[in-house]
């Protein structure tokens, strides 16, 4: 094979390789097969006791419901936690120490068992979160009034 043919083959292979690489890079990211935003596994309920174990069991049983909910403990905004959804709280021990995370999971579980829609569950969790935020604000104002 002559030098020109070898270089032509090398050039063709390089172009093919480059084109394949560039088309792969432009493909949109595929959604996980599970359809969940949070793809990490939930910690096993067996690692906890009582109400905490029940909350982790709920997360394992209805991950789709929890994955659609905002967590009102504000862990999504926390720069060290950066949680995606309520379900994220159950991929580590965060929910085991958080009343808000556990109560939101309990609300979702109760309403799922009642056959409520995702929108109804979302509205109930939002209402709970807004009430918690108001309670925290009121407590903060009360504290500041007594400090002065």
C-alpha positions in Angstrom: 0.0 0.0 0.0 1.4 3.4 -0.9 2.0 6.3 1.4 -1.0 8.2 -0.1 -3.3 5.3 0.5 -2.2 4.8 4.1 -2.6 8.6 4.9 -6.1 8.5 3.2 -7.1 5.5 5.5 -5.7 7.2 8.6 -7.5 10.5 7.7 -10.8 8.6 7.1 -10.5 6.8 10.4 -9.7 10.1 12.2 -12.7 11.8 10.6 -15.0 8.9 11.5 -13.7 8.9 15.0 -14.1 12.6 15.4 -17.6 12.6 13.9 -18.7 9.7 16.1 -17.4 11.5 19.2 -19.0 14.8 18.4 -22.4 13.3 17.7 -22.3 11.4 20.9 -21.4 14.6 22.8 -24.5 16.4 21.4 -27.0 13.8 22.3 -29.3 14.9 25.1 -28.9 13.3 28.5 -31.3 10.4 28.9 -33.7 10.3 31.8 -33.1 7.4 34.2 -35.1 4.3 33.5 -36.8 4.7 36.8 -38.1 8.1 35.8 -37.0 9.6 39.2 -35.1 12.8 39.7 -33.2 11.3 42.6 -31.6 8.0 41.4 -29.6 7.1 44.5 -31.1 4.3 46.6 -33.0 4.9 49.8 -31.3 3.7 53.0 -32.9 0.6 54.4 -35.5 1.1 57.1 -33.8 -1.8 59.0 -31.0 0.6 60.0 -33.5 2.7 62.1 -36.2 2.2 64.7 -39.7 3.4 65.4 -41.1 6.4 63.5 -37.8 6.9 61.7 -37.8 3.3 60.3 -41.4 3.8 59.2 -40.5 7.0 57.3 -37.6 5.2 55.5 -40.0 2.4 54.7 -42.4 4.9 53.2 -39.6 6.3 51.1 -38.8 2.8 49.8 -42.5 2.0 49.1 -43.5 5.3 47.3 -40.3 6.8 45.9 -42.2 8.3 42.9 -44.4 10.3 45.3 -41.6 11.7 47.4 -39.5 12.4 44.4 -42.1 15.0 43.2 -42.1 16.9 46.5 -40.2 19.9 47.7 -38.7 19.4 51.2 -39.6 22.4 53.4 -36.6 21.9 55.7 -34.9 23.8 52.9 -32.2 21.1 52.3 -32.3 21.9 48.6 -31.0 25.4 49.2 -28.4 24.3 51.7 -25.0 24.5 50.0 -23.7 21.5 51.8 -26.7 19.2 51.2 -27.9 20.3 47.8 -30.9 17.9 47.9 -32.9 17.4 44.7 -36.3 16.4 46.2 -37.8 15.0 49.4 -36.6 11.6 48.3 -33.0 12.7 48.5 -33.4 13.1 52.3 -33.9 9.4 52.5 -30.7 8.5 50.5 -28.7 9.4 53.7 -29.5 9.8 57.3 -30.7 13.4 57.0 -34.4 12.5 57.2 -33.7 10.5 60.4 -33.0 13.8 62.2 -35.6 16.0 60.6 -39.2 16.3 61.7 -40.2 18.1 58.5 -38.8 15.3 56.2 -40.6 12.6 58.2 -43.9 14.4 58.4 -43.9 15.2 54.6 -43.3 11.5 53.9 -46.1 10.5 56.3 -48.5 13.0 54.6 -47.6 11.5 51.2 -48.1 8.0 52.4 -51.5 8.7 54.1 -52.8 10.5 51.0 -51.4 7.9 48.6 -53.3 5.2 50.5 -56.4 7.4 50.3 -56.0 7.4 46.5 -55.3 11.1 46.3 -53.6 12.6 43.2 -50.1 13.9 42.9 -51.5 17.4 42.8 -53.5 16.9 46.0 -50.5 15.4 47.8 -48.3 18.3 46.6 -50.9 20.9 47.8 -51.1 19.2 51.2 -47.3 19.1 51.6 -47.1 22.8 50.5 -49.7 23.7 53.1 -47.8 21.9 55.8 -44.5 23.5 54.7 -46.1 27.0 54.7 -47.5 26.4 58.2 -44.1 25.3 59.4 -42.5 28.4 57.8 -45.0 30.7 59.5 -44.5 29.0 62.9 -40.7 29.5 62.5 -41.2 33.1 61.6 -43.6 33.7 64.5 -41.2 32.1 66.9 -38.3 34.1 65.6 -40.3 37.4 66.0 -41.3 36.3 69.5 -37.7 35.6 70.4 -36.5 39.0 69.1 -39.2 40.9 71.0 -38.1 39.3 74.3 -34.4 40.1 73.6 -34.9 43.8 73.4 
